[in-house]
Amino acid sequence: MAETTAELRRLGVSVRELAPDVFVAVVDSPNQSAANVLFVKARDGSVVICSSPYDTETTRALVRYVRASLHPTRILAINTHFHGDGTGGNEGYAAEGVETYASDHTIALQTARGMAGIEGMARYVESDNPALAARVRATRVVPAQHVFHEGEGLTFDLGGERVRVLFVGGGHSADNLIVHFADRGVLFGGCMVRSHPGLGNTADADLEHWAASAEAALVLAPRLVIPGHGEPGGPELLTATAAAVRAR
């Protein structure tokens, strides 16, 4: 495990446990683009990974760390939206034998705009982190192996533990999904949820529906909410996100 921890550190990734068997990996990146990847070990020994690092090399290192530290029986990865911090790890996941899942909407947006997104991210980080820019540019756009209809969502039963992937409406992007670990009171809100002030990158945002989407997630009554970027918190992050959208 020391070897895989050192590999992540070299790539600028830190891991901490938020609750029993609930971990966040923070992928270092300039400004507010440092990305949170949640991974949770379920009752049956499966590990569910929410989103991904931006590039293939870092994703493979994260999967190796998960295997060394948690000894999972199975690993599933959820693409939470079409941007690089939602789908950029798919090539790495495939190489490591991880099952990947995405909505039909995410697949369509990734297919149409994935290459442009890779180059845009590489340019964004190049001056501050040229090594990351090079890793991003070396990453191929790869669709998820398993596709589900956005409106229907997806539910996993993992040893009696229910994990739901839900579309509650557009926000940071038109396709952003959330992942709810109901028995744990844990919600991966991803980039739909803001922890930093302001709204961040709104180039692909659904500003009309974002506030209502954040409020819809409140109905799930999460105790722990993990945003796509910034510090985890509680349901107040959803309330603050809705308020920030309305105050724009």
C-alpha positions as a LaTeX table, in Angstrom:
\begin{tabular}{lrrr}
\hline
Residue & $x$ (\AA) & $y$ (\AA) & $z$ (\AA) \\
\hline
Met1 & 0.00 & 0.00 & 0.00 \\
Ala2 & 2.92 & 2.35 & 0.67 \\
Glu3 & 3.88 & 2.11 & $-2.99$ \\
Thr4 & 0.42 & 3.06 & $-4.26$ \\
Thr5 & 0.18 & 5.90 & $-1.73$ \\
Ala6 & 3.53 & 7.26 & $-2.93$ \\
Glu7 & 2.37 & 6.99 & $-6.54$ \\
Leu8 & $-0.74$ & 9.08 & $-5.78$ \\
Arg9 & 1.34 & 11.64 & $-3.90$ \\
Arg10 & 3.64 & 11.97 & $-6.91$ \\
Leu11 & 0.60 & 12.71 & $-9.07$ \\
Gly12 & $-0.77$ & 15.28 & $-6.63$ \\
Val13 & $-3.57$ & 13.21 & $-5.09$ \\
Ser14 & $-4.40$ & 13.05 & $-1.38$ \\
Val15 & $-6.91$ & 10.68 & 0.22 \\
Arg16 & $-8.81$ & 11.00 & 3.48 \\
Glu17 & $-11.58$ & 9.03 & 5.16 \\
Leu18 & $-14.75$ & 11.07 & 5.75 \\
Ala19 & $-16.74$ & 8.31 & 7.48 \\
Pro20 & $-16.32$ & 4.54 & 7.87 \\
Asp21 & $-15.52$ & 3.13 & 4.40 \\
Val22 & $-16.22$ & 6.55 & 2.80 \\
Phe23 & $-13.20$ & 8.26 & 1.25 \\
Val24 & $-12.47$ & 11.34 & $-0.82$ \\
Ala25 & $-9.48$ & 11.59 & $-3.14$ \\
Val26 & $-8.56$ & 15.19 & $-3.93$ \\
Val27 & $-6.85$ & 15.59 & $-7.30$ \\
Asp28 & $-4.64$ & 18.68 & $-7.11$ \\
Ser29 & $-5.13$ & 21.24 & $-9.87$ \\
Pro30 & $-4.69$ & 25.03 & $-10.10$ \\
Asn31 & $-7.25$ & 27.52 & $-8.77$ \\
Gln32 & $-10.65$ & 25.97 & $-8.00$ \\
Ser33 & $-10.27$ & 23.00 & $-10.33$ \\
Ala34 & $-8.83$ & 20.60 & $-7.71$ \\
Ala35 & $-11.35$ & 17.78 & $-8.06$ \\
Asn36 & $-13.00$ & 15.48 & $-5.51$ \\
Val37 & $-13.42$ & 11.80 & $-6.34$ \\
Leu38 & $-15.52$ & 9.88 & $-3.83$ \\
Phe39 & $-15.11$ & 6.16 & $-3.27$ \\
Val40 & $-17.17$ & 4.03 & $-0.94$ \\
Lys41 & $-16.80$ & 0.39 & 0.06 \\
Ala42 & $-20.23$ & $-1.21$ & 0.13 \\
Arg43 & $-21.49$ & $-4.07$ & 2.30 \\
Asp44 & $-20.74$ & $-6.73$ & $-0.30$ \\
Gly45 & $-17.13$ & $-5.61$ & $-0.70$ \\
Ser46 & $-17.74$ & $-3.63$ & $-3.88$ \\
Val47 & $-16.25$ & $-0.16$ & $-4.22$ \\
Val48 & $-18.23$ & 2.58 & $-5.95$ \\
Ile49 & $-16.18$ & 5.46 & $-7.39$ \\
Cys50 & $-17.98$ & 8.72 & $-8.18$ \\
Ser51 & $-16.44$ & 10.75 & $-11.03$ \\
Ser52 & $-12.73$ & 10.48 & $-11.87$ \\
Pro53 & $-9.42$ & 12.25 & $-12.06$ \\
Tyr54 & $-8.83$ & 14.29 & $-15.21$ \\
Asp55 & $-6.44$ & 11.85 & $-16.87$ \\
Thr56 & $-5.68$ & 8.20 & $-17.49$ \\
Glu57 & $-2.43$ & 7.89 & $-15.54$ \\
Thr58 & $-3.86$ & 9.36 & $-12.34$ \\
Thr59 & $-7.01$ & 7.27 & $-12.64$ \\
Arg60 & $-5.04$ & 4.05 & $-12.93$ \\
Ala61 & $-2.99$ & 5.04 & $-9.88$ \\
Leu62 & $-6.18$ & 5.71 & $-7.90$ \\
Val63 & $-7.64$ & 2.32 & $-8.82$ \\
Arg64 & $-4.41$ & 0.59 & $-7.77$ \\
Tyr65 & $-4.59$ & 2.43 & $-4.45$ \\
Val66 & $-8.22$ & 1.35 & $-3.95$ \\
Arg67 & $-7.30$ & $-2.27$ & $-4.63$ \\
Ala68 & $-4.31$ & $-2.21$ & $-2.29$ \\
Ser69 & $-6.12$ & $-0.48$ & 0.55 \\
Leu70 & $-9.68$ & $-1.86$ & 0.39 \\
His71 & $-9.32$ & $-5.24$ & $-1.42$ \\
Pro72 & $-12.64$ & $-4.83$ & $-3.26$ \\
Thr73 & $-14.58$ & $-7.69$ & $-4.78$ \\
Arg74 & $-15.68$ & $-5.40$ & $-7.61$ \\
Ile75 & $-15.15$ & $-1.76$ & $-8.62$ \\
Leu76 & $-17.81$ & 0.39 & $-10.30$ \\
Ala77 & $-17.23$ & 3.95 & $-11.52$ \\
Ile78 & $-20.00$ & 6.48 & $-12.19$ \\
Asn79 & $-19.52$ & 9.24 & $-14.78$ \\
Thr80 & $-21.31$ & 12.13 & $-13.09$ \\
His81 & $-21.12$ & 14.55 & $-16.05$ \\
Phe82 & $-19.35$ & 14.87 & $-19.37$ \\
His83 & $-16.46$ & 17.14 & $-18.31$ \\
Gly84 & $-12.99$ & 15.72 & $-17.67$ \\
Asp85 & $-13.56$ & 15.40 & $-13.94$ \\
Gly86 & $-16.57$ & 13.22 & $-14.71$ \\
Thr87 & $-15.41$ & 11.05 & $-17.62$ \\
Gly88 & $-11.65$ & 11.67 & $-18.04$ \\
Gly89 & $-10.79$ & 8.48 & $-16.18$ \\
Asn90 & $-12.66$ & 6.07 & $-18.44$ \\
Glu91 & $-9.59$ & 4.98 & $-20.38$ \\
Gly92 & $-7.82$ & 4.27 & $-17.10$ \\
Tyr93 & $-10.84$ & 2.54 & $-15.61$ \\
Ala94 & $-11.09$ & 0.26 & $-18.65$ \\
Ala95 & $-7.40$ & $-0.59$ & $-18.47$ \\
Glu96 & $-7.80$ & $-1.56$ & $-14.81$ \\
Gly97 & $-10.94$ & $-3.65$ & $-15.34$ \\
Val98 & $-13.33$ & $-1.23$ & $-13.63$ \\
Glu99 & $-17.01$ & $-1.22$ & $-14.66$ \\
Thr100 & $-18.06$ & 2.23 & $-15.91$ \\
Tyr101 & $-21.58$ & 3.68 & $-16.04$ \\
Ala102 & $-22.93$ & 6.86 & $-17.66$ \\
Ser103 & $-26.26$ & 8.30 & $-18.73$ \\
Asp104 & $-27.22$ & 8.49 & $-22.38$ \\
His105 & $-27.07$ & 12.29 & $-22.09$ \\
Thr106 & $-23.52$ & 12.23 & $-20.75$ \\
Ile107 & $-22.42$ & 9.86 & $-23.51$ \\
Ala108 & $-23.88$ & 12.17 & $-26.17$ \\
Leu109 & $-22.19$ & 15.28 & $-24.76$ \\
Gln110 & $-18.89$ & 13.48 & $-24.24$ \\
Thr111 & $-18.93$ & 12.17 & $-27.81$ \\
Ala112 & $-19.65$ & 15.62 & $-29.24$ \\
Arg113 & $-17.39$ & 17.71 & $-27.03$ \\
Gly114 & $-14.95$ & 15.48 & $-25.18$ \\
Met115 & $-11.86$ & 16.24 & $-27.27$ \\
Ala116 & $-12.42$ & 19.98 & $-27.03$ \\
Gly117 & $-12.79$ & 19.61 & $-23.29$ \\
Ile118 & $-9.48$ & 17.76 & $-22.99$ \\
Glu119 & $-7.62$ & 20.48 & $-24.84$ \\
Gly120 & $-9.41$ & 23.21 & $-22.88$ \\
Met121 & $-8.44$ & 21.63 & $-19.56$ \\
Ala122 & $-4.85$ & 21.15 & $-20.70$ \\
Arg123 & $-4.57$ & 24.81 & $-21.66$ \\
Tyr124 & $-6.16$ & 25.89 & $-18.37$ \\
Val125 & $-3.58$ & 24.11 & $-16.19$ \\
Glu126 & $-0.54$ & 24.30 & $-18.49$ \\
Ser127 & 1.19 & 27.34 & $-17.00$ \\
Asp128 & 0.81 & 26.15 & $-13.38$ \\
Asn129 & 1.06 & 22.39 & $-13.84$ \\
Pro130 & 2.63 & 21.38 & $-17.17$ \\
Ala131 & 2.93 & 17.75 & $-16.07$ \\
Leu132 & $-0.83$ & 17.54 & $-15.54$ \\
Ala133 & $-1.43$ & 19.25 & $-18.88$ \\
Ala134 & 0.70 & 16.59 & $-20.59$ \\
Arg135 & $-1.17$ & 13.78 & $-18.85$ \\
Val136 & $-4.52$ & 15.29 & $-19.85$ \\
Arg137 & $-3.45$ & 15.60 & $-23.49$ \\
Ala138 & $-2.36$ & 11.94 & $-23.46$ \\
Thr139 & $-5.82$ & 10.85 & $-22.34$ \\
Arg140 & $-8.26$ & 9.41 & $-24.87$ \\
Val141 & $-12.00$ & 10.06 & $-24.86$ \\
Val142 & $-13.58$ & 6.71 & $-23.98$ \\
Pro143 & $-17.31$ & 6.18 & $-23.38$ \\
Ala144 & $-18.58$ & 4.25 & $-20.39$ \\
Gln145 & $-19.24$ & 0.54 & $-20.86$ \\
His146 & $-22.77$ & 0.65 & $-19.45$ \\
Val147 & $-25.34$ & 3.27 & $-20.47$ \\
Phe148 & $-28.65$ & 4.07 & $-18.76$ \\
His149 & $-31.45$ & 6.48 & $-19.55$ \\
Glu150 & $-30.94$ & 9.75 & $-17.70$ \\
Gly151 & $-34.56$ & 10.08 & $-16.63$ \\
Glu152 & $-34.64$ & 6.59 & $-15.16$ \\
Gly153 & $-31.40$ & 6.82 & $-13.22$ \\
Leu154 & $-29.67$ & 3.74 & $-11.90$ \\
Thr155 & $-29.89$ & 1.70 & $-8.71$ \\
Phe156 & $-27.36$ & $-0.80$ & $-7.38$ \\
Asp157 & $-28.11$ & $-3.33$ & $-4.65$ \\
Leu158 & $-24.72$ & $-4.10$ & $-3.13$ \\
Gly159 & $-25.20$ & $-6.69$ & $-0.42$ \\
Gly160 & $-28.46$ & $-5.08$ & 0.66 \\
Glu161 & $-27.02$ & $-1.57$ & 0.48 \\
Arg162 & $-28.84$ & 0.59 & $-2.06$ \\
Val163 & $-26.87$ & 3.10 & $-4.11$ \\
Arg164 & $-28.84$ & 5.39 & $-6.43$ \\
Val165 & $-27.58$ & 7.47 & $-9.34$ \\
Leu166 & $-30.05$ & 10.28 & $-9.96$ \\
Phe167 & $-30.68$ & 13.15 & $-12.35$ \\
Val168 & $-32.49$ & 15.86 & $-10.37$ \\
Gly169 & $-32.08$ & 18.52 & $-13.09$ \\
Gly170 & $-29.48$ & 20.55 & $-14.88$ \\
Gly171 & $-26.98$ & 22.67 & $-13.00$ \\
His172 & $-23.24$ & 22.98 & $-13.50$ \\
Ser173 & $-23.93$ & 21.07 & $-16.71$ \\
Ala174 & $-27.12$ & 19.89 & $-18.36$ \\
Asp175 & $-26.30$ & 16.26 & $-17.58$ \\
Asn176 & $-24.94$ & 16.41 & $-14.03$ \\
Leu177 & $-25.86$ & 13.43 & $-11.86$ \\
Ile178 & $-25.75$ & 12.85 & $-8.13$ \\
Val179 & $-24.99$ & 9.59 & $-6.30$ \\
His180 & $-26.90$ & 8.82 & $-3.11$ \\
Phe181 & $-25.70$ & 6.30 & $-0.53$ \\
Ala182 & $-28.98$ & 6.30 & 1.36 \\
Asp183 & $-28.06$ & 4.00 & 4.25 \\
Arg184 & $-25.06$ & 6.20 & 5.05 \\
Gly185 & $-26.69$ & 9.59 & 4.55 \\
Val186 & $-23.96$ & 10.37 & 2.02 \\
Leu187 & $-24.54$ & 12.32 & $-1.19$ \\
Phe188 & $-21.96$ & 12.88 & $-3.89$ \\
Gly189 & $-23.33$ & 16.09 & $-5.38$ \\
Gly190 & $-20.42$ & 16.50 & $-7.77$ \\
Cys191 & $-20.07$ & 19.73 & $-9.66$ \\
Met192 & $-23.76$ & 20.54 & $-9.23$ \\
Val193 & $-22.88$ & 21.45 & $-5.63$ \\
Arg194 & $-20.75$ & 24.49 & $-4.86$ \\
Ser195 & $-18.41$ & 24.71 & $-1.89$ \\
His196 & $-16.34$ & 27.67 & $-3.12$ \\
Pro197 & $-17.98$ & 31.12 & $-3.40$ \\
Gly198 & $-19.67$ & 31.85 & $-6.71$ \\
Leu199 & $-20.61$ & 29.40 & $-9.43$ \\
Gly200 & $-17.25$ & 28.59 & $-11.00$ \\
Asn201 & $-17.24$ & 27.56 & $-14.66$ \\
Thr202 & $-20.70$ & 28.27 & $-16.08$ \\
Ala203 & $-19.87$ & 27.72 & $-19.77$ \\
Asp204 & $-22.10$ & 24.64 & $-19.88$ \\
Ala205 & $-24.40$ & 25.52 & $-16.98$ \\
Asp206 & $-28.17$ & 25.27 & $-16.90$ \\
Leu207 & $-28.69$ & 28.47 & $-14.94$ \\
Glu208 & $-32.46$ & 28.33 & $-15.32$ \\
His209 & $-32.82$ & 25.07 & $-13.42$ \\
Trp210 & $-29.70$ & 24.86 & $-11.24$ \\
Ala211 & $-31.23$ & 26.28 & $-8.05$ \\
Ala212 & $-34.25$ & 23.97 & $-8.26$ \\
Ser213 & $-31.96$ & 21.00 & $-8.91$ \\
Ala214 & $-29.93$ & 21.72 & $-5.78$ \\
Glu215 & $-33.12$ & 22.04 & $-3.75$ \\
Ala216 & $-34.46$ & 18.77 & $-5.19$ \\
Ala217 & $-31.40$ & 17.00 & $-3.80$ \\
Leu218 & $-32.31$ & 18.30 & $-0.33$ \\
Val219 & $-35.32$ & 15.98 & $-0.34$ \\
Leu220 & $-32.87$ & 13.08 & 0.04 \\
Ala221 & $-31.94$ & 14.48 & 3.49 \\
Pro222 & $-28.19$ & 13.83 & 3.24 \\
Arg223 & $-26.02$ & 14.32 & 6.30 \\
Leu224 & $-22.73$ & 14.43 & 4.36 \\
Val225 & $-22.51$ & 16.18 & 0.99 \\
Ile226 & $-19.42$ & 15.98 & $-1.21$ \\
Pro227 & $-19.08$ & 18.67 & $-3.89$ \\
Gly228 & $-17.08$ & 18.26 & $-7.08$ \\
His229 & $-14.56$ & 20.83 & $-5.83$ \\
Gly230 & $-13.83$ & 22.14 & $-2.35$ \\
Glu231 & $-14.57$ & 20.97 & 1.17 \\
Pro232 & $-17.33$ & 18.47 & 1.94 \\
Gly233 & $-20.10$ & 19.63 & 4.25 \\
Gly234 & $-23.73$ & 19.00 & 5.03 \\
Pro235 & $-27.07$ & 19.91 & 3.40 \\
Glu236 & $-26.18$ & 23.59 & 3.83 \\
Leu237 & $-24.02$ & 23.23 & 0.71 \\
Leu238 & $-27.15$ & 22.51 & $-1.33$ \\
Thr239 & $-28.97$ & 25.48 & 0.16 \\
Ala240 & $-25.99$ & 27.75 & $-0.43$ \\
Thr241 & $-25.67$ & 26.56 & $-4.02$ \\
Ala242 & $-29.31$ & 27.39 & $-4.74$ \\
Ala243 & $-28.87$ & 30.82 & $-3.14$ \\
Ala244 & $-25.71$ & 31.52 & $-5.17$ \\
Val245 & $-27.50$ & 30.68 & $-8.43$ \\
Arg246 & $-30.41$ & 32.97 & $-7.59$ \\
Ala247 & $-28.02$ & 35.78 & $-6.57$ \\
Arg248 & $-25.95$ & 35.65 & $-9.75$ \\
\hline
\end{tabular}
